[in-house]
Amino acid sequence: MKKYFILSCFILFCITLNAQDDNDNNYTIESFLFNWNHPANNTAKVMDNTDQMIVVFRERFQDIKVAGVEKENGVWKLKFAPVKASIGRNGLIYEMAKKEGDGCTPVGFFELGKLFSYESSIKSNLPFTQTTSEDKWIDDPTSDDYNKYIRGTTTAKSFENLLLKNIYYKYCMVIEYNTHPVVKGKGSAIFFHVADEKYSPTAGCVAIAESDMLPYLNWLQPNKRKAIWIIADEEDED
């Protein structure tokens, strides 16, 4: 009887371990690629008009990671393995609940827009604007320029300077959240930018190390349709 009890416990342990392994295989870039390339996957249709994509996800439901994928002959392939990233200090949030100043990163599929840099020259084929003290992004919900780029004077009560004294916006690409159209109060200045050494939480942006950002800038091409997919922690990708 004792022998059967031990055997039963061992079998139960193996089943539990396998279940855990199956769970760990979810929310990996490999699982996403498999699903997106599956003919019956309706989720992948959102990417029909995209060539290059940055994927933001919580790998195995743990650490936030960023990966780069590209469509080649209709098949999505991994170009950049997942790297550590930081997001909003209050985590992820769906668009419908997003508000100005909530410290959350919006979940969703967004085009990648204008690129800014502190530098006069960068290793990228993308057009970019070298920022000065005159460059700003408006975050005042009462302003007609809310969630827009402005160079020069503004009547807005608050705005984000794009030339900072830290590394954050050394390379900074607009995530086209709440831009077409702009809805006042639904969140502004959501960027893909450089993280500090501590990967400090952002105010809602997605950030990676400068050493990881540079290959992305070299990879992204002006003649390619570019997007970023920020995936919710609990989203079912099947």
Protein Blocks (a to p, Z undefined) as FASTA:
>chain_A
ZZmmmmmmmmmmmmmmmmmmmmmmgoifklmmmmmmpmklmklmmmmmcfbdcddddehh
iaccddddddeehiacdfbdcddddddfklpadfklgcghklpaceddddddddddfbfb
dcdfbdcddddfkbccdfbfkbmkgoiacedjdfbfbdcdfbdcbfklmpccddfehkbc
cdehiaghiacddddfkopacfhiacddfklmmmmmmmpcfkbccddddddfklcfZZ
